[in-house]
Amino acid sequence: MPADEKDLKMSVFPDEERNRKANMLHLSSIILFFGSIAGLILITASGDYYLILTFSIMLMGALTSIILLRFGHILLASWLLLLCMLTSLIFIMYLADGIHDMVILLFPISILIASMLLDRRGLIAYSLFVFLFIHTFVICELTGIISNRMSQFTSFLDLISVGILMSISIALSYMMSDNITRSFLKANQNNHSLAESNIKLQHEMNERNKIETELKIKVIDLERSERASLNMMEDLNETVNTLKTTERKLAEKNRELEEYTYSVSHDLKAPLVTIQGFSDLLGQGYSEKLDDKGRHYIDRINQGSERLGTLVSDLLELSRVGRKLKPFEWHDFNEILHDALESLEGKIVERKVKITHPDDFPMIYGDRMRLSQVMNNLIGNAVNYMGDQKSPEIRIGWGDSGVCYEFWIQDNGIGITAGDLGRIFNIFERASEQGAEGSGIGLSIVKKIVETHGGEIRVESEFGKGSKFMFTIPKTGVNE
């Protein structure tokens, strides 16, 4: 059996196939029903009781098939209809000119109808039954058992001709049944694939809407936080109004994260400097005139400004990734790792973290500064999240995964909860465990740099047992 036919066999849709046969049976029964009534009307005046009986059998068969079909007995109704048709054709051929009558051409038509109502086994059984009956009838005419006005002209050649006619009819009907079934199954497969595509598309749309909603919520939260800080200073109302207008415009145009971060970071830089400047002036010029509560408010403003400044700087850094990269070149990854470890040396020594790594890292194609930033961020996070580990250790390694090199940084720190694994690379997301630091943008920057170089990043972690960050870089580099 061909492979495509096996696939079709595995993808049968019984309900649709049953409906198709039911519709075909209903149509055939209706045609036979009204045809029988018309025949009875035409021959009643002639008084030919045999023909009246013949059409009555057809009428009763059609009516009974319709009733059985109403109760869902499709196979039984199909066989009843076909046998009634065959019985009627036998009577008509017997009463007329036998095999020399034009009615013999209706037998291939009955086989064709059977091909649309029965399965393959049923079609073969019915076809063999008709084939044997026709040949038996011809033999009866040849031997004189059946006699009519044309039987004297029956010869052995008629037996061969009828056999050829029936064989061709059976073969064509079988091929037609097979083609109809295959076409129907392929159509159902296409419908099923289309339905799955629609479901997948709907799921993607829901995920997109969910992301947009979460981003809008974060923008609203940022607006509320900024308003709470700026409302404390009545003399900065004009700056606050300008900031609100800028933020509303950003919210309206917030379709892609990169555009949002780029715009908001630049628009926030100037008013932030203004806030910090006025806060310093208040602290220096009016500190003695303010009570402890007033000075506390100024300290809170300074702390909020510093945090907002860090956030803006991180947003600017994220927006620059993929925009202002240096031309890609080939670099020794050993040197990139050395740069990152050198910049973190003070923190590593302070926390007594053991670093192990091989010295055979490969040459990679990219921006050295950005790749150093990736290693600096991942190693720095590993150091920061060691917790109270008595023997802190970070292992760095690499492997060849085919078309890419895979690099990994593994620590034995506090790890990441299962609930945080799916969101730590999202912008503004941080690990929920106690002691989480930063603006929640660092890993988003890392992810963007890796993707800009044509790679991917992922993480494996178990809370309390450490984390392992892995990212890939194509061996042949990526088009800039």
N, C-alpha and C positions, 0 to 999 in steps of 0.2 A: 504493500500500500504506500503511495507517495507520502512524503512528509507533510505536504499541505493538507492532504485529506485526513491524516492523523490529527492534525491540529483542529480541523473542522469537527471531527468526531468528539474531541475533547471539549468542544465549545457549543454543544447542542443546547438549544433553547426550547424545551418541551412545550411550554405554554404557547409560544408564538407559532410553533409547528402545528400544534393542535388547533389553534384558531384558524390557521390557513386551511387545513383540511375541512374544518367545520364549515367555513364560508364556501368552499368549493362544493361540498356535499349539499349544502342548502341550495345553492344556485342550480345544481344538477337536478335536485329533487323538484324544485319549482318548475324548471323547464319540462321535465318529464310529466309532471302533474298536469300542467296546462296543455301539453302536447297530447296526453291521453284523453283529456276532455274534448279537445278539438277532433281527435280521431273518432271518438264515440259519437259525436254529433254528426260527423260526415258519413259514417257507415251504418248508423241506426236505421236509416231509411232503406238501405239495401237488404236488410234482413239476414245478413251473413253472421250467424251466431258465433262461429269460430273466431272471426275477427273481433266481434264484440267481446268475447271472452278474453282474447289477447290484450285488447286495450284496457279491459277491466283489471287484468293482472298488473299491467303497467301502472294504472291509476292507484290501485291498492298498495303496490310497492312504493310508489312515490309518497303517498300519504303516510304510510307506516314509517318510512325513513324520516320524514319530517317530525313525526311524533317521537321516535327514538332519539333524534337529534336534540329535541327540546329537553330530554332527560339526560343528555350527555353521553349517550351510547354511540359514539361516532363510528367505531370500528364495526359494530353490529349493523348500524344503519347503512354503512358503506357497502358491506357484503350483501345485505338485503336488496339494496337498490340495484347493484350490479347483477345479481342473480335474477331479479325480476326482468331487467332489461334483456338478459341472455335468454330467459324462458320465452319472452315475447318474440324475440328475433327467431327463435327456433320454430315457434308456431307459424309465424309469418312465412318463413322460408319453406316450411313443410306444406303450407296451404298454397303457396305460389309455385314458382318454377325451380325450387331447390337451389342448388349452387349456381344455377344460371340466372337467378334473379338478382336484381341490383341490391337487394337487402343484404347480400353477403358483404357489401362494403361497409355496413354498419358494425360488423364485428371488430374490425380494426379500430373504429371509433370508440367502441366500448372498452377496448384495451387501453386506448389513450386516456379515457376517463378514469380507468382503474389506476393508471400511473400517477394521477393527481390525488387519488383518494387513499391508496394503500401504500404501505411501506414496501421495501424491495422484496421481502419474502412473500408478502401477499400478492404483489404484482406478478411474481414468477408463478405462484400457484394458480392464479386466475388465468394467466396467459396459457399455461400448459393445459388447463381445463378447456379453454376455448379451442386450442390447437387440436387436442384429441377429439373433441366433439365434432369439429368441422371435418376432420379426416374420417371419423366414423360415419358421418352422414354421407360423405362421398362414396365410401366403400359400400354402404347400404344401397345407394343408387346404382352402383356398378353391379351388385349382386342381385338387384331386383327386390330387395326387402322393402325399399321405399320407391314408390312409383308415382310419377307425375307426368305432365305432358312434355316435359323437357328431359326427363331422365334417360330417354333413349339416346340422347346426344352426349351423355356423360361418358368420359373415357379416362384412361389412366393418365393422360396428359393433364386432365383437369385436377387430378389428385396432386400431381407435381406442382401445378400452377397455384393451387390453393395453399400448398405447403410453403411455397416461396413467399406468397402474399402474407401469410400469417407470420412467417419467420421475420420478414422485413418489418412488419407492424410491431411485433414483440420487441425487436432490437431497437427500433426508433423510440418506442414508448419507454423502454428501459433507460435509454440514453437521455430522453427528455426528463424522466423522473430524477435521474442522477443530477442533471444540470439544474433542474428546479431546486432540488434539495441543497446543492452546493451554493447556488446563487442566494437562496434564502438564508443559509447559515452564514455566508459571507456578509450579507446585508445586516444580519443580527450582530455579527462580530463588530462591524463598523459602528452600528448604533451603540453597542456596549462600550467600544473604545471612545466614542464621542461623549457618552455619559461620564466615563471616568475622567476624560479631559475637562469636562465642565465642572466636575466635582473638584478636581485639582486646581482649576482656575479660580473657582469660588473660594477654595481654601487659601490660595495665595492672596486673593483680594482681601479676605478677612484678616490675614496676617499683616498686610500692608496697612489696612485701616487701624488695626490694633497698634502698630508702630507709630502711626501718625497721631493717634489719640494719646499715647504715652508721651510723645514728644510735646504735644500741645499742653499736657498737664504739667510737664517740667517747665515749659515756658511760663505758664501761669504761676507756678510756684516761685519761679525766679522773679517775676514781676511783683508778687506779694512781698517777697523778702526785701526787694529793693525799695518798695514803697514804705515798708515799715521802718527802714533805716533813714530814708530821705525825709519822711514826715517829721522827724525830730528837729529838723533845721528849717525854720520858716524862711530864713534869708536865702535859701537855695531853691525856692519854688520854681523859678524859671528853668534851672537845670533839670529838676525833676520832671517838669512838663515836657522838656525836650527829649529826655530819656524815655518817657512813656510813649511819645509820638514815634520815636525811633523803634521802640520795641513792638508797637502795634503794626508798623509797616513790616517789620521782620516776621511777625506772626502770620501776616497775610501772605507773604512770599515764601513761607517756610515749607517748601516742597521737597527739598533735598537737604540732608544734614550738612553737607559740605558748604553749601551756600549760606545756610543759617550761621554756622560757626564763623565763617569768614566775615560776614557782615556785622554780627553782633559784637565780635571781639574788637573790630576797628571802631565801631560806634561807641563802645563803652570806654575806650581808652581815655579819651579826652575828658568826659565828665568825671571819671574816676580820679584823674589827676586833680581836677577842681575840688572834688570832695576831700581828698587827702590834704590839699593845700589849705582849704578853709578850716579843716579840722586842726591842722598844725597851728594856724593863726589863732584859733580859739584857745588851744592849749597854751600857747606862748603868751598871748596878750591878755587873756581873761581868766587865766587859771586861778589867780588870787581872788578874783571877784566871785568865783563859783564855789559852791559847797562841795562836799564829797560826792554827793549824788550827781551833780553836774559834771565833775571830773570823771566820774565813773562812766557817764554817758559818752564823754569824749573818747575814753579808752575803748569803749564798745564800738564806737564809730571807726576808730583806727584799726581795731582787730577785723571788723567787717570789711574795711577797705583793703587790708592786706590779703584777706581770703579772696575777695573779689578780684584783686590784682593777680593773684596766682591763677585763678580760674581763667581770667582773660588771657594771660600769657599761654596757658595750656591750650585754650581755644585757638589762639593765633598759630601756635605750633601745629595743631591738628589741621588747620586750614592750609598751612604751607606745604604739608606733606602731599605730594603728587602735583604741586603747582610750581615749586621753585627748586626742583631737584637739580643737582649738578649733573653734568654728562656722566653716564655710566662708564665705568672702567673696570679692568680686572684687578682684584685686590687679594692679598693673602689673608685668609680668615684668621690665621694665627696673630697677625698684627692687629686686626680689628678687635679680637678678644683681649689682647694685651692693652689696648687703649681703654677698654671698658674697665678692666680690673685695676688699671692704674688710677683711673678717676675715682674708683670706689675703695681705694686702698685704706684710707683712714677709717671708714665705717667697718670694713672687713676686719681690720686689726683690732678696732675697739670692741667688737662683739666676738672676737676670737673664732671666726668662722673658718673652717678648713675648706680650701678650694682644690679640687682635683680635676685635671683635664689632660688630654693627650696633646702632643706637639705636631701632629700630622694632619692638621685641618687643610682642606683643599683651597684652591683659588676659586673665587666667585666673582660674578659680574654684577656691579651695582654701584651705589653711592656709599662710599666708605663712612662718611659722617652719619648718614641715616642708619646704616647697619650697626655702627658703634652705639648709636642711640638705642637701638633695639636691645642689644646685649646689656647695656648699662641699665636700662629699665627693668629687664627681667631678672638680672642678677641682683640689682638693688632691691626689688620686691622680695626676692628670696631672703636677703639679709634682714629686711625690715620685719618680715613675718616669721621669724624663727621662734618667737615666743620665749619660753623659759627653757628651751632645749639645752641640756648640759653639754652635749657634744655636737654643736651645730656644724653641718657639713653641706657643701654644695658640689654636685658633680656635673661637669659639662662634657658633652660628647657630640658625636656626629655619626652619620651612616649614609650609605648609598642606596637610594630607593628606586633606582632606574633612571628616570629622566630628571630627577631632582636630588639635591643633597638635603638631608634632614639633620637639623641641629637641635639639641635639647639641653635644658637646664633643669636639674632635679635637686630638690632640697628635702630635708627632714624636719621642716618647720611645722606650723600649726595646721597647714592644709586648708582646703576650701570645702565648705558644705555643699552637698548635692544640689541644694536649692540655688546656690550662687553660680554653679558651673556654667549654666546656660546664658548668663547675662553679664559676666565680668568684662567681656570685650565691648559691651555697649557703652556709648558715651554717657557720662554722669553716673555710671554704676560702680559701686564698690562692694567689696566683700562685707558681709553683714556682721562678721564676728567682732568682738570687742577689740579696739585698738586699731581699726582700719584707718589709714591715713590717705592724704592726697585729695585731688579734685575729682577723681573718677574718670579721668581722661587719658591717663598714661597708657593703659592697655589698648585703648581705642587708637592711639597714635601708633603703637607697636603693630597692631593689626593692619592699619592703613599702609604703613611702610612695607610690611611683608607683602601685602597684596599688590602694592605698586611695583614691587620687584617680581611679580608673577607667582608668588608662593601662597601658602596657607599656614594658619597657626591654629593650634588646638591645645587643650590642657587635660591632664588626667590628675585626679587628686582624691584623697580620702581624708576626711577631717581628722586631725590629730596625728596623721602619719606623713604629712608632707605633700608636695605638688611636683608635677613634671610638665613643663611647658615645651612644646615641640613646634618648630616651624620649618618650612621647606623653601629652598631657593633653586630655580631651574639651573641645570648645569650649563646650558647654552645662553643663559641670560634671557632678558625680555626686551621687546622693542619699547623704546622710550615714548 
